[in-house]
């Protein structure tokens, strides 16, 4: 009898042990489920807090990349609200010193927080540095009179590739052009990505946003500019034209070149010698760079 009772008691324990473990596991699963349920909320709150570090009430934008940030710190430090870095501090020492000289807050962040704050993707070449910067001044066509004393400006006729625009901006800055005019619509604009590709050049040249290209070209003529359209159909080359006066180079879109109406408003069309059957023209950015070099060379030769 005792044996039977013992077996019954053992059987009772066995029968009730499994449900107990089941209940514990269920509670464990429930706890894990609850934690999993709240985890996205905690992460969202953390992400929001990190992004707040680079938030601005003044409409400032995030710029990134060492060269772009250094150019801003050199040219307009008062427009920089704060600087954030990630990685080895000595890698950013020059930027940190410039920021401290201007009284700008420098925030040191862990890599994951830095990525979340800037909302960067793997394609963004941020180099572990970003800054919250007030938007640069973009002038309007109504302010073209400011170019009365300028010597060399660029006018872009629907250049739409951002990397081409960035290269043109950098070349214009390198060869000391006075201004760059771009169309508001149907064209690439100086976005933060373009500014980074320009590697600091965007801070070295004034930019004007146009809505009416023809009217702008007429205004430049009134200001004394010789308006030259870069076009493979031009009768004379850059060197043959003689670039010893105030010059506005007009650059056409990738593939299409200058529009017919735009050519009508140019003082003359000039070409870059070279080419071959099936390859009559150059990339817009390359052609612009050559034209700027030629202007700088001839101006130097004539003491301009």
N, C-alpha and C positions, 0 to 999 in steps of 0.2 A: 504494500500500500504506500509505504513511504517512497519507494522507488517510483511508483506511478505518480505520486504527488510531486516528487522532485522533477520527473520528466515533464509533468504538466507545467511546473513552475519554470523550468528551463525553456519549455516551448513558449510560455507566456513572454519570457524575456526576449526570446528571439523574434517572436511575432511583433512585439512592441518596439524592439530596437530599430528595425527598418523604418517604420513610420517616423520615429524620432529623428533619425538621420535625414530622412526625407524632408521633415519639417525644418531642420537646421539648414539643409542645402537650399530649401525653398527660401528660407529667410536670407541666406547668403546671396541667392540669385536675386531676391527682391532688393537687397541692399546694393548689390552691384548694378541692378537695373536703375535703382534710384540715383546712384552715383553717376551712372552713364547719362541719365536724364538731365542731371544738373551740370555735368561737365561742359557741354556746349555753352550753357549760360555763363559759367565762370570764365570760359575761354573768350567768349564774346565781350564780357566785361573787361577782361585783361587786354584784349586787342583794342578796345575802345579807349582804355586808359593810355596805352602806348601811342596810339594815333593822336591822342590829344596833345602829346608832347610837340608834335609838328603842326598843330592846328593854329589858325590865325583868324582873327576877327576883321583884319584889314584887307582881306582878299589876297594876301601874299601867296606866292606859289613855291613849290618845292623844286629846287635845282639840285643837281647831283653831278658828281665827277670832279676830280681834283682840279683840272685846268679851268673848268667853268667857274668853280667856287673861288679859285684864286683870283681870277679876273674880276669877279664881282667885289671881292674884298679889297682889291687894289683900286678899282674905278669908282665904286659907290658903296662904301662900307656902311653908310648911314641907312641904306635900304635893307640891310641884313638884320633880321629879327633874332635869329639864333642859328647856331651851327651844331650839327650832330655828327659824331664819328663812331666808328666801330672798328675793332681790330687793334693792332699795335699802335700805341700813341706816338712813338717816334716816327712812324710812317706819315703822320699828319702834322708833324711839328711845325712846319712852315705855316700851315693854315691856322694852327692854334695860336701861334705868335701874332699873326696878322689880326686874328679875331680879338685877342686880348688887347692889342694896341688900340683897337676901335671900341673897346668896351662891350664886346658881343659875348653873350653866354655861349659856352661850349658844353654840350651834353655828351657824356660818354655812355654808350649803350652796348648791351650784349647783341651779338649778331642776330638772333631770332627777333629781338625787340626792334632792332634797326630795320630789318626787312619788313616787319609788320607796320612800323610807323610810316615808312615810305611807300608801302604797298608795292614793293618791287617784285619783279618776276626774274626768272633766271636770265632773261634776255637783257635786262637793264644793267649796264656797266657803271655801277655807282661808285666803285672803288672804296666803299666804306665811308663815304662822306656825303652829306646833303645839308642844304641850308634853306631856311625859310626866308624868302627874299621878296620884297615888294616888286611888282611888275615894272619892268623897264619902261621908260617913256617911248611910246610909239607916236610919231608925229603924223599929222594929217596933210592932205594935199593943199589945204587952205594955208598951211604954214611953209610952203615951199619958198617963200620970199627969204627965209632964213639962209638959203643956199646962194645968196647973191655973191658972196665972196668965195664960194667953193670952186675947186678946179676940176674935180673928177667925181662923177656920180654914176651909179648903175641903175638902170631901169629894167625890171623883169616883166616880160610879157607872158604871163601864165606859166611860169616855171612851176611845175607841180610836184616834182620829186623832192622829198624832204632832205635827202642826203645831198642832192645837187645844191639845194638852197644853202645847206650848212657849209659846203665847200666854197660856194660863192661868197658867203659872209666871211669865212676865214681868209680867203684870198683878198677880198676887199680891205679887210683890216691889215693884212700883211703889207699890201702895197699902198696903204694910207689913202684909200679913197675916202671922200668926205661923207657920202651918204648912199644908202641903198633904198630904192623904191620898189615896193611889191604890191600886187593887186590883192584886194580884200577877198574877192571871190574867185573861184576856179583856179586857185594857186596855193602852193605851200606857204605856210606862215611860220614865224619864229617861235615855235612851241618849245617847251623844256627839252624835248628830245633833240630838236634841231639845234638848240643852243649848246647842248652837250657835244653833238657832232662837230660843231663849229670850234670847239676846243678853246673857248675864251674869246673868240673873235667877235661875238655878238655884243660884247661890252666896249668894243673899240670903234664902233661905227654907228652913226645915227641912222635910224630906219624910219621910213615914211610909208604909211598905208594909203593906197590909192583906190578910188572907185571909178575914176574916168581917166584911162591912160592917155587918150588923145589930148584931153585938156591939160594934163600934166606936161606932156611934151611941148605943147604950145607955151606953157608958162616957163619952162626951162629955156626955150628959145628967147623969150622976152628978157630973161635974166642973162642972156649972152652966151648960152651954151651952144656948142656945135653938137647936134644930136645925131649920133652915128649908130645905125643899125648893123649888128653883126649878122652877115648873110653871105652864103657862098656865091650868091649871084652878083655881089658887088663888083664894080669894074676895077676898083683900086684896092690894094692891100693896105693894111694898117700902116706899114712903113712908108708907102707911097703917099698916104694921105697927109702925113705931117701933123703929129698930135702936139702942137705947141700952143694950143689955146684951151679955153674951158671946154671940157668934153663930157657928154653924157652918152655912155654906151647902152644901147638897148639890146637886150638878150631875149631871144625867142624860146618858146616851149620845147621840151624834149620831143624830137621826132618832127613836129610840124614847123618849128622855127617861128619866125615873125609872122604875125597875121598880116593879110594884105592891107588892111586899114592902118595898121601900125607902121608899115613901110612907107605909106603915103605921108605920114607925119614926121618921118626922119629927114634930116638935112641931107644925108647921103647914106649909101650902103657900102660897107667895107667887108672885105673877106680876109681870111687867114690863108696864105698860100699853102698848097699841098693837095692832098686828096687823090682819089683814084676812082675808077669806074665802080660804082656800087658803094663807095665810101667817100662821099663828097663833103661831108661835114663832120664836125667834132661834137662830142658831148657838151651840153650847155655850160657846165661848170668848167670844163677844160678850156673851152673857147674864151670864156670870161677871164680866166686866169692869164691866158696868153695876152689878151687885150690889155689887161691891167699892167702886166709886165712891160709891154711895149710902150704904154703911156708913161710909165715910170722911167724907162730907159731914155726915151726921147726927151722927156722933160728935163732929165738930168743932163743930157747932152747939150741942150739949149739953155741951161741955167734956169729952167722954169721952176 
